């Protein structure tokens, strides 16, 4: 596991408090796996591995003299190293009995343990914390739209005195859009490992190989990077079958098939998202025409991105360019997105016609111009870039040529 930077966590807290001060928010509460990690520096096994929702909370207070509180079940909390002085752990009971035979903790839960994690118990601790810190009737920002309905109801029952409960997701979107130096380092490595995986897997491609075998080769190649965790996702398509798959196709590839890699690698919770396209044998004129139009648009994105440029205007210019370059019916909802913690790979802001955000230094953005055609397959170019003070830095090193294998 890559050790998390304390400077990174302090920077995030400082940035968050500036937003909270501007909006007069007394406490910011994270409940999703990504945002709990973002505020706490701990990747919850209950959230990431067991895929449980609303089982831990991180509570950041606008008052910088207050410690950030991590609310977790007592089983998982036993494995959290509380090394930062600005953090404090509060626990609630889960179904696992945690004994203290040597008297190390000096306390033992004696009540009835639940069958499974209980949101009521967790939000009960939150209510106590808010009361203790004097903000029970304040303005509290919570990830309401990301929570299950039952959890929202449990929160409201446990904390009836909150005068104003507001949505926290816009705050986290704003915070996570600008990366700290530590985050940028993780994304650089994630991009590098994904590219190395494409190079390794593509070297094994020949007529007769299947999508399932290519995915296996990609996965195996990542084992050489101990800090690279695993493949975050690997959307590999062979031939005309371009639809995303959880179980990959075993159909042998044929001469003339397009082979598309849309892959990402996880490093310390941060994921890359890049894509490249190959063809078995020489490409057809149609493939070359489509690829050329997509690449023109992709290259233009790399040229025009700079601080202050609106994402909606970048979308409009590049979409028009792709259409005028030979793909008259090209119709995409967005041409890129922020990269970071999201397990879904794509996160806001998006390069789309409805996006009000502008490019800002410190953003890491995935630029993508994908094409999916019935009877043809998938053609895709996707790069990751870091927005700098005067343009953007391309984090990828692989060629954007259509490679014939």
C-alpha positions in Angstrom: 0.0 0.0 0.0 1.3 3.4 -0.9 1.7 5.5 2.3 -0.6 8.5 2.1 0.9 12.0 2.4 0.0 13.9 5.5 0.6 17.2 3.6 -2.0 15.9 1.1 -4.6 15.4 3.9 -3.9 18.7 5.5 -4.2 20.5 2.1 -7.6 18.9 1.5 -8.8 19.9 5.0 -7.7 23.5 4.4 -9.4 23.7 1.0 -12.6 22.2 2.4 -12.7 24.7 5.2 -12.4 27.6 2.8 -15.5 26.3 1.0 -17.3 25.7 4.3 -16.5 29.2 5.5 -17.9 30.7 2.3 -21.1 28.7 2.5 -21.3 28.9 6.3 -21.3 25.1 6.7 -20.5 23.9 10.2 -19.6 20.2 9.4 -18.9 18.2 6.2 -19.8 14.5 6.5 -18.6 11.9 4.0 -20.3 8.5 3.7 -19.2 7.1 0.4 -16.1 4.9 0.1 -14.2 7.4 -2.1 -15.0 10.5 0.0 -14.4 8.7 3.3 -11.0 7.8 2.0 -10.5 11.4 0.7 -11.0 13.0 4.1 -9.6 10.2 6.3 -6.8 8.6 4.3 -8.2 5.1 5.1 -9.6 2.8 2.5 -12.4 1.0 4.3 -12.5 -2.7 3.7 -16.2 -2.7 4.5 -16.7 -0.2 1.7 -14.1 -1.1 -0.9 -13.9 -4.9 -0.5 -17.3 -5.8 0.9 -19.1 -3.1 -1.1 -21.2 -1.9 1.9 -22.7 1.5 1.9 -23.0 4.0 4.8 -20.9 2.0 7.2 -18.3 4.7 8.1 -18.3 8.5 8.3 -15.6 11.2 8.3 -16.7 14.5 9.9 -14.7 17.6 9.1 -15.6 20.8 11.1 -15.3 24.3 9.8 -13.6 25.2 13.1 -10.0 24.2 12.4 -9.4 23.8 16.2 -11.7 20.8 16.1 -10.4 17.3 15.3 -11.8 15.5 12.3 -13.9 12.6 13.6 -13.9 9.1 12.0 -16.9 7.1 12.9 -16.4 3.4 12.2 -17.5 0.0 13.5 -15.2 -1.3 16.3 -14.0 -4.3 14.2 -12.6 -2.2 11.4 -11.4 0.6 13.7 -9.0 -1.8 15.3 -6.9 -1.7 12.1 -6.8 2.1 11.7 -3.5 3.7 12.7 -4.5 7.1 14.2 -1.2 8.8 13.6 -2.4 12.3 12.7 -3.2 14.5 15.7 -6.1 16.1 13.9 -8.1 12.8 13.7 -10.1 11.0 16.4 -11.9 7.6 16.0 -15.3 7.0 17.5 -16.8 3.5 17.2 -20.1 1.8 17.1 -20.7 -2.0 17.5 -21.1 -4.4 14.6 -21.8 -8.2 14.6 -18.2 -9.2 15.3 -17.2 -9.5 18.9 -14.0 -7.6 19.7 -12.5 -8.7 23.1 -9.9 -7.0 25.1 -8.2 -9.9 27.0 -5.0 -7.9 27.9 -6.8 -4.7 28.9 -5.2 -2.7 26.1 -8.3 -0.7 25.3 -9.9 -0.5 28.8 -13.4 -0.8 27.5 -15.6 -3.5 26.1 -19.0 -3.3 24.5 -21.4 -5.3 26.7 -24.7 -4.7 24.8 -26.5 -6.8 22.2 -24.6 -6.9 18.9 -26.5 -6.5 15.7 -26.7 -9.1 13.0 -25.3 -6.7 10.4 -24.0 -3.1 10.3 -26.6 -0.7 11.5 -26.9 2.8 10.1 -28.9 3.8 13.2 -26.0 3.0 15.5 -23.5 5.0 13.3 -25.7 8.0 12.9 -26.4 7.9 16.7 -22.7 8.4 17.2 -22.8 11.2 14.7 -25.5 12.9 16.7 -23.4 12.7 19.8 -20.4 14.1 18.1 -22.3 17.1 16.6 -23.8 17.8 20.1 -20.4 17.5 21.7 -18.9 20.0 19.2 -21.8 22.4 19.5 -23.2 22.2 16.0 -26.2 20.0 16.5 -28.5 22.7 15.2 -26.1 24.0 12.6 -25.7 23.7 8.8 -24.4 20.2 8.0 -23.4 19.0 4.5 -23.9 15.3 3.9 -23.8 13.1 0.7 -27.5 12.8 0.6 -27.9 12.0 -3.1 -25.4 9.1 -2.8 -27.0 7.5 0.2 -29.7 4.8 0.3 -33.2 6.1 1.3 -33.2 4.0 4.4 -29.9 5.6 5.5 -31.2 9.1 4.9 -34.2 8.3 7.1 -32.0 6.9 9.8 -29.8 10.1 9.7 -32.9 12.3 10.0 -34.2 10.3 13.0 -30.8 10.3 14.7 -30.2 14.0 14.2 -33.6 15.8 14.3 -32.1 19.0 15.6 -30.0 19.9 12.6 -31.4 23.2 11.3 -30.2 22.8 7.8 -29.1 19.6 6.1 -27.5 20.3 2.7 -26.1 18.2 -0.2 -22.3 17.7 0.1 -21.6 16.2 -3.4 -21.0 19.6 -5.1 -18.4 20.4 -2.4 -16.6 17.1 -3.0 -16.8 17.6 -6.7 -15.1 21.0 -6.4 -12.5 19.7 -4.0 -11.6 16.6 -5.9 -11.3 18.4 -9.3 -8.0 20.0 -8.3 -5.4 17.4 -7.3 -2.7 17.8 -4.7 0.9 16.9 -5.7 0.5 13.5 -4.0 -2.6 12.7 -6.0 -0.9 13.7 -9.2 2.0 11.4 -8.4 -0.4 8.4 -8.0 -2.3 9.2 -11.2 1.1 9.4 -13.1 2.0 6.0 -11.9 -1.5 4.6 -12.7 -1.2 5.9 -16.2 2.3 4.5 -16.7 1.2 1.1 -15.4 -1.8 1.0 -17.6 0.3 1.8 -20.7 2.8 -0.9 -19.7 0.0 -3.3 -19.5 -1.3 -2.4 -23.0 2.3 -2.8 -24.4 2.7 -6.2 -22.7 -0.7 -7.6 -23.7 -0.6 -6.3 -27.2 2.7 -8.1 -27.8 0.8 -11.4 -27.4 -2.0 -10.5 -29.9 -2.2 -12.6 -33.0 -5.0 -14.0 -35.1 -7.0 -16.4 -33.0 -6.6 -14.7 -29.6 -9.8 -13.9 -27.8 -10.9 -10.9 -25.7 -10.7 -13.1 -22.6 -7.1 -14.0 -23.3 -6.1 -10.4 -23.9 -7.7 -9.4 -20.6 -5.8 -12.2 -18.8 -2.5 -11.0 -20.4 -3.2 -7.4 -19.3 -4.0 -8.5 -15.7 -0.9 -10.7 -15.5 1.4 -7.8 -16.7 0.3 -5.7 -13.8 1.7 -8.1 -11.2 5.1 -6.7 -11.7 4.1 -3.4 -10.0 3.5 -4.1 -6.2 2.2 -0.6 -5.6 -0.2 -0.8 -8.6 -2.8 -2.9 -6.9 -5.0 -4.4 -9.7 -6.7 -3.4 -12.9 -9.5 -1.0 -12.0 -11.3 -2.0 -15.2 -10.4 -3.5 -18.5 -12.9 -3.0 -21.3 -11.3 -4.9 -24.2 -13.2 -5.5 -27.3 -12.4 -7.7 -30.3 -14.0 -7.4 -33.7 -17.6 -6.2 -34.1 -18.6 -7.1 -30.5 -18.0 -3.7 -28.9 -20.5 -3.8 -26.0 -19.0 -3.6 -22.5 -18.7 -7.0 -20.8 -18.2 -8.4 -17.3 -17.5 -11.9 -18.6 -15.3 -11.6 -21.7 -15.8 -13.2 -25.1 -13.8 -16.4 -25.9 -14.5 -16.0 -29.7 -11.2 -16.3 -31.6 -10.1 -13.1 -33.4 -9.9 -12.9 -37.1 -7.8 -11.0 -39.6 -9.2 -7.5 -40.0 -10.6 -7.3 -36.4 -10.4 -4.1 -34.5 -9.0 -4.6 -30.9 -9.7 -1.8 -28.4 -8.2 -1.4 -25.0 -10.0 0.9 -22.6 -8.3 0.2 -19.3 -7.3 1.6 -15.9 -5.0 0.7 -13.1 -5.5 1.6 -9.4 -2.6 3.1 -7.4 -3.4 4.1 -3.8 -7.1 4.4 -4.7 -6.5 6.6 -7.7 -7.3 5.2 -11.1 -6.1 5.8 -14.6 -8.4 5.6 -17.7 -6.7 5.4 -21.1 -7.5 3.8 -24.4 -5.8 2.6 -27.6 -6.9 0.8 -30.7 -5.2 -1.9 -32.8 -6.2 -3.8 -35.9 -5.2 -7.3 -36.9 -3.7 -6.8 -40.4 -4.2 -3.8 -42.5 -7.1 -1.4 -41.7 -9.9 -0.8 -44.1 -10.5 2.5 -45.7 -13.5 3.0 -43.4 -11.4 2.3 -40.3 -8.8 4.8 -41.5 -11.4 7.5 -42.2 -13.1 7.1 -38.8 -9.8 7.0 -37.0 -8.5 10.0 -38.8 -11.5 12.1 -37.8 -11.3 11.0 -34.2 -7.6 11.8 -34.0 -8.1 15.2 -35.4 -10.5 16.0 -32.6 -8.3 14.4 -30.0 -5.3 16.4 -31.1 -7.3 19.6 -31.1 -8.3 19.0 -27.5 -4.6 18.7 -26.6 -3.9 22.0 -28.4 -6.7 24.2 -26.9 -6.8 23.1 -23.2 -5.6 25.9 -21.0 -6.7 27.5 -17.7 -9.9 29.5 -18.1 -11.2 27.7 -21.2 -14.7 26.5 -20.5 -15.3 22.8 -20.9 -18.5 23.4 -22.8 -16.7 25.5 -25.5 -14.0 22.8 -25.8 -16.7 20.3 -26.4 -18.5 22.4 -29.1 -15.3 23.2 -31.0 -14.0 19.6 -31.1 -17.4 18.0 -31.9 -17.8 20.3 -34.9 -14.2 19.5 -36.0 -14.8 15.7 -35.8 -18.0 16.0 -37.8 -16.4 18.2 -40.5 -13.5 15.8 -40.7 -15.6 12.9 -42.0 -17.8 11.7 -39.1 -20.9 13.8 -39.9 -23.1 11.8 -37.6 -20.8 11.7 -34.6 -22.9 12.1 -31.5 -21.3 12.0 -28.0 -22.5 13.2 -24.6 -19.0 14.2 -23.5 -15.4 14.1 -24.7 -13.7 13.7 -21.4 -13.9 13.8 -17.6 -11.9 14.2 -14.4 -9.8 11.3 -13.2 -9.3 10.3 -9.6 -11.0 8.3 -6.9 -14.2 7.3 -8.6 -14.6 3.5 -8.9 -16.7 4.2 -12.0 -13.6 5.8 -13.7 -15.5 8.8 -14.9 -16.1 11.7 -12.5 -17.1 15.3 -12.8 -16.4 17.7 -14.2 -17.1 16.6 -17.8 -16.1 18.1 -21.2 -19.7 18.4 -22.2 -22.1 21.0 -23.6 -23.8 21.5 -20.2 -20.7 21.8 -18.1 -20.1 25.3 -16.5 -16.6 24.5 -15.2 -13.5 25.8 -16.7 -10.1 24.1 -17.0 -7.9 25.0 -13.9 -4.3 24.2 -13.1 -4.0 20.9 -11.1 -6.9 19.2 -12.8 -6.2 15.7 -14.3 -8.5 15.1 -17.2 -9.1 12.1 -19.4 -9.6 13.2 -23.1 -11.6 10.6 -25.1 -13.0 10.4 -28.6 -14.6 6.9 -28.8 -16.5 5.4 -31.7 -18.7 2.3 -31.6 -20.1 0.9 -34.9 -22.4 -2.0 -35.4 -20.7 -4.5 -37.7 -17.4 -2.8 -37.3 -16.4 -2.6 -33.6 -14.8 0.0 -31.4 -12.2 2.7 -32.2 -11.0 4.8 -29.3 -8.2 7.2 -28.3 -8.0 8.3 -24.7 -5.2 10.2 -23.0 -4.8 11.6 -19.5 -3.5 15.2 -19.2 -2.5 17.5 -16.3 -3.8 21.0 -16.7 -0.8 23.4 -16.1 -0.5 27.2 -15.8 -0.1 27.6 -19.5 -1.7 24.6 -21.2 -1.7 20.9 -20.4 0.9 18.1 -20.0 0.1 14.8 -21.6 0.7 12.0 -19.1 0.6 9.3 -21.8 3.6 8.2 -23.8 2.1 5.7 -26.2 1.6 6.7 -29.8 -1.9 7.7 -30.9 -1.5 6.0 -34.3 -3.8 3.2 -35.3 -1.4 0.2 -35.0 -1.6 -2.7 -37.4 -0.6 -6.0 -35.8 
